């Protein structure tokens, strides 16, 4: 599923958090979105997932216009995301968090459960089994019944990824998935992202770990002060003078 | 002896009616919305039911109850669409306003005798009617847990923003629960009207919805049966303690309010998850001392 942004802007009063951003994420690729702190990366993710409306420009997902859709409709088109500051359902267990992620996949209407029909029970068991399988995939099968709030930081991030995958997304938006993780955990997440892309899902990845971006991404877009300052393959980005200036400052 | 039974029959009826009302507040509470419109919904149900019974005595009671359930549910839709955009205390304030508007409407409506209200309503509510209504309400709310809808409601309660990006239509879910709560409150209102012979606006003051909320919180909102438990507890206990109050020379009305306050305080301080968390807490304590 390909995502294209054309002239997307979002202003907060006088501040242009995203300023005329234009780039395309090709179907099935892992696309990196990098930039210094405050460059507008998370705002851009909020615009794509429908939590905010852009003040200008268009966002298209396989021909569907996204910029005026509410978040649940964007999710309905196959977009799932994680959050930089982790938004799990703190009172629910790890596995229940993932079951919630299956909301869009499940169809059983409530009246069927009211009548205690076996179909409802089967559907519930299938949902739970699928959630447990996803937790196993992120290496947390033993932590399934632990409340999300009692999990470690790295575990919470992985549950959040499992919850996003539970909706069988065509486009997965990851906001700093390895922040606060040790190198071993980060490597496991990198493996998972590669696997997910191998299933034909498109991934848009915000990440500060440069080595991870270089390894994982086919293309990278660099933001600074809301503007796209560079686009290209990781190798091209690493050589780009504008990117080097943005990260290290202008030379003397 | 028969007097004694009559007294208890009424008490049992109020346990059931208050249980329905506490559940009506729980309906919105379980998806994290503090709506205090339920005294208003109850009034609409009570007046709808009483008017049908008084003006068209031939209508069967089940149809009267259905109308009393439906009327506030219909009103809840245009109310909910704008006010459910509000969060937390703002939603509470807006819905309190709605309750007062409904009450003042009936105070000023000559057709229902204004502040005097409707009197001499035939007693058509039986204990089994109340028990059946409570059982249906408990069953419906109990089946929510573990269902797709139930998970969506829990998600909305925990983090509405995250729920939306999971594809959950939060406005629809919140509205559905507001409507369900309104229906329950209306049903309870009609049952009460046909039990006490009378409907007057003074029954539906702000304090009434506070009672419902206190009962739900004392019982505990972690489990669907908690609010009904709290309602039973707070309805029966003052009756048991009434004798003591009388011996101390206290008026029963203020004494009941005072007692409710003390119980609420005790529950919040020592049992913040309500009566339903008592068994788990006792077990923990037993294990701790062993």
Interface residues (C-beta under 8 A of the other chain):
Chain A: X49 X50 X51 X70 X71 X72 X74 X75 X76 X80 X81 X83 X87 X88 X89 X90 X91 X92 X96 X99 X100 X101 X103 X104 X106 X108 X110 X113 X114 X116 X120 X124 X127 X163 X167
Chain B: X139 X140 X143 X144 X146 X147 X148 X149 X151 X152 X154 X155 X157 X158 X159 X161 X162 X163 X164 X165 X166 X167 X168 X169 X170
